[in-house]
Amino acid sequence: MRPAIAPLPAIASEPARAPRRFRRVAALLAGLCVAAALAGCSTAGKDAVAQGGTFDFVSPGGKTEIFYDPPSARGTIGKLSGPDLTHDGKTTSVDDFPGKVVVVNIWGQWCGPCRAEAPALEQVYEASKDKGVAFLGINVRDNQKDKAQDFVTDNKVGYPSIYDPSMRSLLALGGKFPTSVIPTTIVLDKQHRVAAVFLRALLAEDLQPVVDKLAQEQS
């Protein structure tokens, strides 16, 4: 969504050329807002850098699976948190799972592949939660919260999700992360560094070996 830019007020003391100058400034601001659309065209550019941690996503050149090894090559994400989808007034965060592998799944109830992969994610969650593995969903682009909640209920999703229709929490992944790809799954190691990124819907056999390996790593 491209936010509207209010017209700049005229300044009486400026010469006749001033309106043209102001129009140029407004056009420049409009261009900046288009570039910052995913960030809501806010003034949070510095915040985006601060929240991005050391993780720097590099274009995969068509790949839908990216792995970061050895562990020393992994970057940390910024603070990823937001309102809990199913518990009003509660904030849910990656920080709720210290010392655990965290599988972060970005989804929307409007997304067919998200519905298709939901049982597989739940299967891996149930098989892994006693091994030090946590799951966290991020619900995006769902302006009707009740429909997103119905998705959780209908698919018997046992792990929490952040409710983030504007996708603002994804600033924690850095400015280069492809937030247009839904579903996306990011697997964080025990230090919450990015160990793997999947830019597609998953099967249980895709994800289970990855979380098992990370759960066995020494912190």
C-alpha positions as a Markdown table, in Angstrom:
| # | Residue | x | y | z |
|---|---|---|---|---|
| 1 | Met | 0.0 | 0.0 | 0.0 |
| 2 | Arg | 1.4 | 3.4 | -0.9 |
| 3 | Pro | 0.6 | 6.0 | 1.8 |
| 4 | Ala | -0.6 | 9.3 | 0.6 |
| 5 | Ile | 1.6 | 12.4 | 0.9 |
| 6 | Ala | -0.2 | 15.5 | 2.0 |
| 7 | Pro | 0.6 | 18.6 | -0.1 |
| 8 | Leu | 3.2 | 20.9 | 1.3 |
| 9 | Pro | 1.7 | 24.2 | 2.5 |
| 10 | Ala | 2.6 | 27.4 | 0.6 |
| 11 | Ile | 5.0 | 29.8 | 2.2 |
| 12 | Ala | 4.1 | 33.4 | 1.5 |
| 13 | Ser | 7.7 | 34.8 | 1.7 |
| 14 | Glu | 9.0 | 32.4 | -1.1 |
| 15 | Pro | 9.3 | 33.8 | -4.6 |
| 16 | Ala | 7.1 | 32.6 | -7.4 |
| 17 | Arg | 9.3 | 29.7 | -8.2 |
| 18 | Ala | 8.8 | 28.1 | -4.8 |
| 19 | Pro | 5.7 | 26.0 | -5.7 |
| 20 | Arg | 7.7 | 24.2 | -8.4 |
| 21 | Arg | 10.5 | 23.5 | -5.9 |
| 22 | Phe | 8.0 | 22.1 | -3.5 |
| 23 | Arg | 6.5 | 19.9 | -6.2 |
| 24 | Arg | 10.0 | 18.5 | -6.8 |
| 25 | Val | 10.5 | 17.8 | -3.1 |
| 26 | Ala | 7.1 | 16.1 | -3.0 |
| 27 | Ala | 7.9 | 14.0 | -6.0 |
| 28 | Leu | 11.2 | 12.9 | -4.4 |
| 29 | Leu | 9.4 | 12.0 | -1.2 |
| 30 | Ala | 6.9 | 10.0 | -3.2 |
| 31 | Gly | 9.7 | 8.0 | -4.8 |
| 32 | Leu | 11.2 | 7.3 | -1.4 |
| 33 | Cys | 7.9 | 6.1 | -0.1 |
| 34 | Val | 7.5 | 3.6 | -3.0 |
| 35 | Ala | 10.9 | 2.2 | -2.2 |
| 36 | Ala | 9.9 | 1.9 | 1.4 |
| 37 | Ala | 6.5 | 0.4 | 0.8 |
| 38 | Leu | 7.1 | -2.8 | 2.8 |
| 39 | Ala | 8.2 | -0.7 | 5.7 |
| 40 | Gly | 5.0 | 1.3 | 5.5 |
| 41 | Cys | 6.8 | 4.5 | 4.2 |
| 42 | Ser | 7.6 | 5.4 | 7.8 |
| 43 | Thr | 10.6 | 7.3 | 9.1 |
| 44 | Ala | 12.0 | 4.1 | 10.6 |
| 45 | Gly | 14.9 | 3.6 | 8.2 |
| 46 | Lys | 17.4 | 3.7 | 11.1 |
| 47 | Asp | 15.1 | 1.4 | 13.1 |
| 48 | Ala | 15.2 | -1.1 | 10.2 |
| 49 | Val | 18.9 | -1.2 | 10.3 |
| 50 | Ala | 19.0 | -1.6 | 14.1 |
| 51 | Gln | 16.4 | -4.3 | 14.0 |
| 52 | Gly | 18.1 | -6.3 | 11.3 |
| 53 | Gly | 20.9 | -7.7 | 13.4 |
| 54 | Thr | 23.9 | -9.0 | 11.5 |
| 55 | Phe | 22.0 | -11.2 | 9.1 |
| 56 | Asp | 22.4 | -10.0 | 5.5 |
| 57 | Phe | 20.2 | -11.9 | 3.0 |
| 58 | Val | 21.9 | -12.5 | -0.3 |
| 59 | Ser | 19.8 | -13.2 | -3.4 |
| 60 | Pro | 19.7 | -16.9 | -3.9 |
| 61 | Gly | 19.8 | -16.8 | -7.7 |
| 62 | Gly | 16.6 | -18.8 | -8.1 |
| 63 | Lys | 17.3 | -21.1 | -5.2 |
| 64 | Thr | 14.4 | -21.9 | -2.8 |
| 65 | Glu | 16.6 | -23.4 | -0.1 |
| 66 | Ile | 19.5 | -21.5 | 1.4 |
| 67 | Phe | 21.7 | -23.0 | 4.2 |
| 68 | Tyr | 24.3 | -21.1 | 6.2 |
| 69 | Asp | 27.2 | -23.2 | 7.3 |
| 70 | Pro | 29.5 | -23.4 | 9.2 |
| 71 | Pro | 27.7 | -21.8 | 12.2 |
| 72 | Ser | 30.3 | -19.0 | 12.3 |
| 73 | Ala | 28.9 | -17.9 | 8.9 |
| 74 | Arg | 25.4 | -17.3 | 10.3 |
| 75 | Gly | 24.1 | -13.9 | 11.1 |
| 76 | Thr | 21.7 | -12.9 | 13.9 |
| 77 | Ile | 18.3 | -11.4 | 13.3 |
| 78 | Gly | 17.0 | -8.3 | 15.1 |
| 79 | Lys | 14.3 | -8.3 | 17.7 |
| 80 | Leu | 11.4 | -10.1 | 16.2 |
| 81 | Ser | 8.2 | -9.6 | 18.2 |
| 82 | Gly | 4.6 | -8.5 | 17.9 |
| 83 | Pro | 1.0 | -9.0 | 19.1 |
| 84 | Asp | 0.0 | -12.6 | 19.7 |
| 85 | Leu | -2.6 | -13.7 | 17.2 |
| 86 | Thr | -4.8 | -15.7 | 19.7 |
| 87 | His | -4.1 | -13.9 | 23.0 |
| 88 | Asp | -5.2 | -10.3 | 23.1 |
| 89 | Gly | -2.8 | -8.0 | 25.0 |
| 90 | Lys | 0.1 | -10.5 | 24.8 |
| 91 | Thr | 3.4 | -9.9 | 22.9 |
| 92 | Thr | 5.1 | -12.9 | 21.4 |
| 93 | Ser | 8.7 | -12.9 | 20.5 |
| 94 | Val | 11.6 | -15.1 | 19.3 |
| 95 | Asp | 13.2 | -14.0 | 22.7 |
| 96 | Asp | 10.5 | -16.2 | 24.4 |
| 97 | Phe | 12.6 | -19.2 | 23.4 |
| 98 | Pro | 16.2 | -18.7 | 24.7 |
| 99 | Gly | 18.6 | -21.4 | 23.9 |
| 100 | Lys | 16.2 | -23.1 | 21.5 |
| 101 | Val | 16.1 | -23.8 | 17.8 |
| 102 | Val | 13.3 | -21.6 | 16.4 |
| 103 | Val | 11.4 | -22.3 | 13.2 |
| 104 | Val | 9.8 | -19.1 | 12.0 |
| 105 | Asn | 7.0 | -19.5 | 9.4 |
| 106 | Ile | 5.6 | -16.6 | 7.6 |
| 107 | Trp | 2.0 | -17.3 | 6.5 |
| 108 | Gly | -1.4 | -16.0 | 5.6 |
| 109 | Gln | -4.8 | -17.7 | 5.7 |
| 110 | Trp | -5.4 | -16.4 | 2.1 |
| 111 | Cys | -2.3 | -18.4 | 0.9 |
| 112 | Gly | -3.0 | -21.8 | -0.7 |
| 113 | Pro | 0.5 | -23.2 | -0.2 |
| 114 | Cys | 0.3 | -22.1 | 3.5 |
| 115 | Arg | -2.8 | -24.2 | 4.0 |
| 116 | Ala | -1.1 | -27.1 | 2.2 |
| 117 | Glu | 2.1 | -27.1 | 4.4 |
| 118 | Ala | 0.3 | -26.5 | 7.7 |
| 119 | Pro | -0.1 | -30.2 | 8.6 |
| 120 | Ala | 3.6 | -30.8 | 7.8 |
| 121 | Leu | 4.7 | -28.0 | 10.0 |
| 122 | Glu | 2.5 | -29.2 | 12.9 |
| 123 | Gln | 3.9 | -32.7 | 12.4 |
| 124 | Val | 7.5 | -31.5 | 12.8 |
| 125 | Tyr | 6.6 | -29.3 | 15.7 |
| 126 | Glu | 5.0 | -32.2 | 17.6 |
| 127 | Ala | 8.0 | -34.4 | 16.8 |
| 128 | Ser | 10.6 | -31.8 | 17.9 |
| 129 | Lys | 9.2 | -29.7 | 20.7 |
| 130 | Asp | 10.7 | -32.0 | 23.3 |
| 131 | Lys | 14.1 | -31.7 | 21.6 |
| 132 | Gly | 14.6 | -28.0 | 22.3 |
| 133 | Val | 12.8 | -26.8 | 19.1 |
| 134 | Ala | 10.2 | -24.1 | 19.1 |
| 135 | Phe | 8.0 | -22.8 | 16.3 |
| 136 | Leu | 6.7 | -19.3 | 15.8 |
| 137 | Gly | 4.3 | -18.2 | 13.0 |
| 138 | Ile | 4.0 | -14.7 | 11.6 |
| 139 | Asn | 0.6 | -14.0 | 10.1 |
| 140 | Val | 0.8 | -11.4 | 7.4 |
| 141 | Arg | -1.6 | -9.5 | 5.1 |
| 142 | Asp | -4.6 | -10.7 | 7.0 |
| 143 | Asn | -6.6 | -7.6 | 7.9 |
| 144 | Gln | -9.4 | -9.7 | 9.3 |
| 145 | Lys | -7.9 | -11.2 | 12.5 |
| 146 | Asp | -10.8 | -13.6 | 13.0 |
| 147 | Lys | -10.1 | -15.4 | 9.7 |
| 148 | Ala | -6.5 | -15.9 | 10.7 |
| 149 | Gln | -7.6 | -17.2 | 14.1 |
| 150 | Asp | -9.9 | -19.6 | 12.3 |
| 151 | Phe | -7.0 | -20.9 | 10.2 |
| 152 | Val | -5.1 | -21.8 | 13.4 |
| 153 | Thr | -8.2 | -23.5 | 14.9 |
| 154 | Asp | -9.1 | -25.4 | 11.7 |
| 155 | Asn | -5.5 | -26.6 | 11.1 |
| 156 | Lys | -5.0 | -27.5 | 14.8 |
| 157 | Val | -1.8 | -25.4 | 15.0 |
| 158 | Gly | -0.2 | -25.8 | 18.4 |
| 159 | Tyr | 2.4 | -23.1 | 18.3 |
| 160 | Pro | 2.0 | -19.3 | 18.6 |
| 161 | Ser | 1.8 | -16.8 | 15.9 |
| 162 | Ile | 2.5 | -13.0 | 15.7 |
| 163 | Tyr | -0.4 | -11.1 | 14.1 |
| 164 | Asp | 1.3 | -8.7 | 11.7 |
| 165 | Pro | -0.9 | -7.7 | 8.7 |
| 166 | Ser | 1.5 | -4.8 | 7.8 |
| 167 | Met | 4.6 | -7.1 | 8.0 |
| 168 | Arg | 6.4 | -4.6 | 10.2 |
| 169 | Ser | 8.0 | -7.3 | 12.4 |
| 170 | Leu | 9.9 | -8.5 | 9.4 |
| 171 | Leu | 12.2 | -5.5 | 9.6 |
| 172 | Ala | 14.1 | -7.7 | 12.0 |
| 173 | Leu | 15.2 | -9.8 | 9.0 |
| 174 | Gly | 16.9 | -6.9 | 7.4 |
| 175 | Gly | 16.1 | -4.7 | 4.4 |
| 176 | Lys | 17.1 | -7.3 | 1.7 |
| 177 | Phe | 14.9 | -10.1 | 2.9 |
| 178 | Pro | 12.2 | -11.1 | 0.2 |
| 179 | Thr | 9.1 | -10.4 | 2.2 |
| 180 | Ser | 7.0 | -10.9 | -1.0 |
| 181 | Val | 7.5 | -14.7 | -0.9 |
| 182 | Ile | 4.8 | -16.4 | 1.1 |
| 183 | Pro | 5.1 | -18.9 | 2.7 |
| 184 | Thr | 8.6 | -18.6 | 3.9 |
| 185 | Thr | 10.3 | -20.6 | 6.7 |
| 186 | Ile | 13.4 | -19.4 | 8.5 |
| 187 | Val | 15.2 | -21.8 | 10.8 |
| 188 | Leu | 17.2 | -20.2 | 13.6 |
| 189 | Asp | 19.9 | -22.1 | 15.6 |
| 190 | Lys | 20.1 | -22.0 | 19.4 |
| 191 | Gln | 21.8 | -18.6 | 19.3 |
| 192 | His | 19.0 | -17.4 | 17.0 |
| 193 | Arg | 21.3 | -17.1 | 14.1 |
| 194 | Val | 19.8 | -17.8 | 10.6 |
| 195 | Ala | 20.8 | -21.4 | 9.7 |
| 196 | Ala | 18.4 | -22.0 | 6.8 |
| 197 | Val | 15.8 | -20.3 | 4.7 |
| 198 | Phe | 13.1 | -22.0 | 2.7 |
| 199 | Leu | 11.3 | -19.8 | 0.1 |
| 200 | Arg | 8.6 | -22.3 | -0.6 |
| 201 | Ala | 6.0 | -24.6 | 1.0 |
| 202 | Leu | 7.5 | -27.5 | 2.9 |
| 203 | Leu | 7.0 | -31.1 | 3.5 |
| 204 | Ala | 7.8 | -32.7 | 6.9 |
| 205 | Glu | 10.8 | -34.5 | 5.3 |
| 206 | Asp | 12.2 | -31.2 | 4.1 |
| 207 | Leu | 12.2 | -29.6 | 7.6 |
| 208 | Gln | 12.7 | -32.5 | 10.1 |
| 209 | Pro | 16.4 | -33.3 | 9.2 |
| 210 | Val | 17.3 | -29.6 | 9.5 |
| 211 | Val | 15.8 | -29.0 | 12.9 |
| 212 | Asp | 17.2 | -32.4 | 14.1 |
| 213 | Lys | 20.7 | -31.4 | 13.1 |
| 214 | Leu | 20.4 | -28.0 | 14.7 |
| 215 | Ala | 19.0 | -29.4 | 17.9 |
| 216 | Gln | 22.1 | -31.6 | 18.2 |
| 217 | Glu | 24.6 | -28.7 | 17.7 |
| 218 | Gln | 26.5 | -27.5 | 20.8 |
| 219 | Ser | 25.5 | -24.0 | 21.8 |
